[in-house]
């Protein structure tokens, strides 16, 4: 049974206009997560770091389940919420990234959990013989933000929402008094994954972002080039990114599927399983 080969790199910068870097990241084998502390709340840096310290408990599990991951996220919700309560306000953080199901990293039956709360993002590109395939660039996660909500409900077109609604108004955060409803996705192993705070993707246009993410360079070079581009684009926020390259011995395309509340990687509905067998064009 074939093993998978994972290489990764992370880069984080305070930016040009913030007094503090409220972003945090976790980069361990099988755990790649970015958290962006709420700039408008108290103790943003402590919120993001505390969230990831709770999520790091998953490194002790050989096989992760959606239930276990959700339990860690709920624990982080409570602990970060306490930070805000102690300070007489609200502390919160986004969370996005990859969690490997089986730490033995055997190819057959293994997959990524992609998790998301807030407006940090996880992207993906498939690999060709010459490197990342630009044409396959895809945003896996779906922002929990007022901008995205206005687009989803048909109230505004994306360009209108971007002009009329502040981008930092998020509808979910770990530590918020509101109930937590994270998104879970199942993703095939292979390809290049880019996990970043909004201080990366908001500081450049989409074409620039895709070009940098698809460069046939090492994860370290790509991570640093993305942060440098964010700074050059204005550096108005903290900028943090993890780049994860995954190679497998054999594959048939790449597929991702959002999991319903009742589903897990090993317990998906028949309809979901049918969708996973539709080849990606």
C-alpha positions as a printed Julia matrix, in Angstrom:
281×3 Matrix{Float64}:
   0.0    0.0     0.0
   1.5    3.33   -1.11
   2.42   6.11    1.22
   1.73   9.72    0.43
   4.46  12.35    0.34
   3.68  15.69    2.0
   5.83  18.82    1.94
   4.72  22.12    3.45
   5.81  25.61    4.42
   4.25  28.54    6.25
   4.85  32.29    6.29
   3.26  35.06    8.36
   3.76  38.83    8.46
   2.24  41.61   10.55
   1.67  43.73    7.44
   2.13  47.48    7.13
  -0.82  48.89    9.06
  -1.46  46.66   12.08
   0.06  47.09   15.51
  -0.08  43.37   16.25
  -0.11  40.1    14.31
  -3.37  38.41   15.31
  -2.89  35.5    12.89
  -1.67  32.09   14.05
  -0.93  28.88   12.19
  -0.42  25.19   12.94
   1.88  23.24   10.64
   2.36  19.64   11.69
   2.22  16.42    9.68
  -1.45  15.96    8.95
  -2.54  19.23   10.64
  -2.39  22.44    8.62
  -4.56  25.21   10.03
  -4.7   29.03    9.87
  -6.56  31.15   12.43
  -7.15  34.9    12.18
  -8.03  36.63   15.45
 -10.88  39.13   15.28
  -9.41  42.6    14.9
 -12.48  44.24   16.41
 -12.55  41.97   19.44
 -10.27  41.82   22.44
  -7.16  39.68   22.53
  -7.28  38.62   18.89
  -3.81  37.11   18.94
  -4.59  35.15   22.09
  -7.86  33.95   20.55
  -6.21  32.55   17.41
  -3.29  30.99   19.31
  -5.61  29.43   21.91
  -7.85  27.97   19.22
  -4.91  26.26   17.52
  -3.53  24.97   20.8
  -6.85  23.18   21.33
  -6.87  21.85   17.75
  -3.32  20.57   18.21
  -4.73  17.88   20.53
  -5.71  16.05   17.34
  -2.02  15.24   16.83
  -2.44  12.59   19.55
  -5.04  10.69   17.49
  -3.98   8.05   14.99
  -7.3    8.23   13.14
  -9.38  11.41   13.28
 -13.15  11.51   12.93
 -15.48  14.38   12.21
 -16.96  13.95   15.69
 -13.55  14.31   17.34
 -12.64  17.34   15.22
 -16.0   18.98   15.96
 -15.48  18.32   19.68
 -12.12  20.14   19.56
 -13.73  23.05   17.76
 -16.48  23.28   20.37
 -13.85  23.21   23.12
 -12.01  26.03   21.36
 -15.32  27.89   21.1
 -15.73  27.72   24.87
 -12.13  28.56   25.77
 -11.88  31.51   23.37
 -15.28  32.7    24.57
 -13.89  32.79   28.1
 -11.06  35.06   26.95
 -13.6   37.6    25.78
 -15.69  37.28   28.94
 -12.67  37.97   31.13
 -11.92  41.1    29.13
 -15.5   42.33   29.14
 -15.99  41.91   25.41
 -15.89  39.35   22.61
 -12.81  37.45   21.47
 -13.01  35.42   18.3
 -11.05  33.8    15.5
 -11.52  32.26   12.1
 -10.25  28.75   11.38
  -9.52  27.07    8.05
  -7.37  24.23    6.81
  -6.59  20.53    6.47
  -6.78  17.63    8.9
  -5.59  14.21    7.69
  -7.95  11.38    8.54
  -5.33   8.62    9.04
  -1.9    9.59   10.38
  -0.38   6.41    8.91
  -0.87   8.24    5.59
  -1.7    5.13    3.62
  -3.19   6.11    0.31
  -6.16   3.74    0.14
  -9.19   5.05    2.03
  -7.37   8.09    3.38
  -8.55  11.66    2.75
  -8.42  15.19    4.07
 -10.97  16.87    6.23
 -11.18  20.51    5.15
 -12.65  22.63    7.94
 -13.8   26.23    7.9
 -15.22  28.89   10.21
 -15.18  32.53    9.12
 -13.42  34.02    6.09
  -9.97  32.5     6.07
  -9.75  30.22    3.03
  -8.46  26.92    1.7
  -7.69  26.62   -2.03
  -6.54  23.69   -4.2
  -4.74  22.99   -7.47
  -4.19  19.58   -9.03
  -0.68  18.55  -10.05
   0.45  17.79  -13.59
   3.85  16.46  -14.68
   5.07  20.05  -15.02
   3.76  21.18  -11.64
   0.52  22.73  -10.32
  -2.14  23.03  -13.01
  -3.34  26.64  -13.09
  -6.62  25.69  -14.78
  -7.7   23.62  -11.77
  -7.44  26.42   -9.19
 -10.43  26.13   -6.86
 -11.62  27.71   -3.62
 -12.78  24.8    -1.47
 -14.16  26.75    1.48
 -17.13  29.13    1.5
 -16.78  32.37    3.45
 -18.95  32.94    6.5
 -19.3   36.69    5.95
 -21.95  39.32    5.38
 -20.52  39.91    1.89
 -20.89  36.25    0.97
 -24.34  36.06    2.58
 -25.54  38.97    0.42
 -24.28  37.18   -2.7
 -25.74  33.81   -1.67
 -29.19  35.3    -1.06
 -29.13  37.17   -4.36
 -29.25  40.57   -2.72
 -26.09  41.75   -4.47
 -23.74  40.61   -7.19
 -20.18  39.88   -5.93
 -18.78  43.22   -7.14
 -21.67  45.11   -5.54
 -21.3   43.28   -2.23
 -17.58  44.02   -2.16
 -18.26  47.75   -2.58
 -21.23  48.07   -0.22
 -20.43  45.69    2.66
 -17.23  45.82    4.75
 -15.23  42.65    4.12
 -14.42  42.06    7.8
 -18.03  41.47    8.89
 -18.02  37.71    9.47
 -21.09  35.68   10.41
 -19.25  32.92   12.27
 -16.22  32.92   14.54
 -14.8   30.56   17.12
 -15.4   32.31   20.45
 -18.5   34.19   19.32
 -21.57  34.03   21.61
 -23.55  32.64   18.65
 -23.73  28.84   18.18
 -20.9   27.38   16.11
 -21.74  25.7    12.79
 -18.45  24.83   11.06
 -18.22  23.55    7.5
 -16.63  20.16    6.84
 -15.47  18.86    3.47
 -13.92  15.6     2.34
 -11.07  16.12   -0.14
  -8.85  13.7    -2.03
  -5.24  13.69   -0.94
  -3.27  14.93   -3.94
  -2.36  18.36   -5.18
  -1.33  21.74   -3.81
  -3.41  23.24   -1.0
  -3.15  26.9    -0.01
  -4.54  27.9     3.39
  -4.56  31.61    4.16
  -6.0   34.47    6.16
  -7.91  37.23    4.38
  -4.79  39.39    4.55
  -3.51  37.35    1.59
  -6.36  37.14   -0.9
  -7.79  40.63   -0.35
  -4.5   42.33   -1.19
  -4.27  41.17   -4.82
  -6.56  40.41   -7.73
  -7.6   36.85   -8.51
  -5.29  36.5   -11.51
  -2.27  37.45   -9.4
  -3.31  35.03   -6.66
  -3.73  32.15   -9.1
  -0.41  32.84  -10.79
   1.48  32.81   -7.5
  -0.29  29.71   -6.18
   0.34  27.76   -9.39
   4.05  28.6    -9.68
   6.2   25.5   -10.14
   8.22  26.28   -7.03
   8.67  24.8    -3.56
   6.01  25.37   -0.88
   8.44  27.68    0.93
   9.0   29.83   -2.14
   5.28  30.01   -2.89
   4.38  30.88    0.72
   6.9   33.72    0.85
   5.9   35.04   -2.58
   2.24  35.21   -1.5
   3.07  37.15    1.66
   5.38  39.49   -0.27
   2.64  40.14   -2.82
   0.16  40.88   -0.01
   2.57  43.44    1.44
   3.21  44.96   -1.99
  -0.56  45.13   -2.53
  -1.01  47.4     0.48
  -0.3   45.22    3.51
  -3.47  46.5     5.2
  -3.86  43.34    7.31
  -1.83  40.52    8.83
  -0.89  38.05    6.1
  -0.5   34.32    6.83
  -0.36  31.31    4.51
   0.47  27.6     4.58
   1.28  25.83    1.3
   0.94  22.03    1.32
   2.06  19.86   -1.61
   0.83  16.26   -1.61
   1.99  13.51   -3.96
   0.4   10.07   -4.25
   1.55   7.05   -6.23
  -1.56   6.86   -8.39
  -4.77   8.84   -8.74
  -7.81   9.41  -10.95
  -8.52  13.12  -10.89
  -9.28  15.06   -7.74
 -12.59  15.37   -5.91
 -13.98  17.33   -2.99
 -17.4   17.1    -1.35
 -19.04  19.07    1.43
 -20.21  16.83    4.27
 -23.7   17.22    5.67
 -24.23  17.43    9.42
 -24.87  13.67    9.64
 -22.06  12.55    7.31
 -18.43  11.62    7.91
 -15.74  10.47    5.49
 -16.6    6.82    6.17
 -20.36   7.4     6.47
 -21.54   9.39    3.47
 -24.98   9.23    1.89
 -25.54   7.39   -1.39
 -26.09  10.7    -3.17
 -22.77  12.05   -1.91
 -20.96   8.87   -2.93
 -22.44   9.12   -6.41
 -21.25  12.73   -6.71
 -17.74  11.7    -5.66
 -17.57   9.35   -8.61
 -18.3   12.09  -11.15
 -14.92  12.98  -12.74
 -13.87  16.61  -12.45
 -13.46  18.27  -15.85
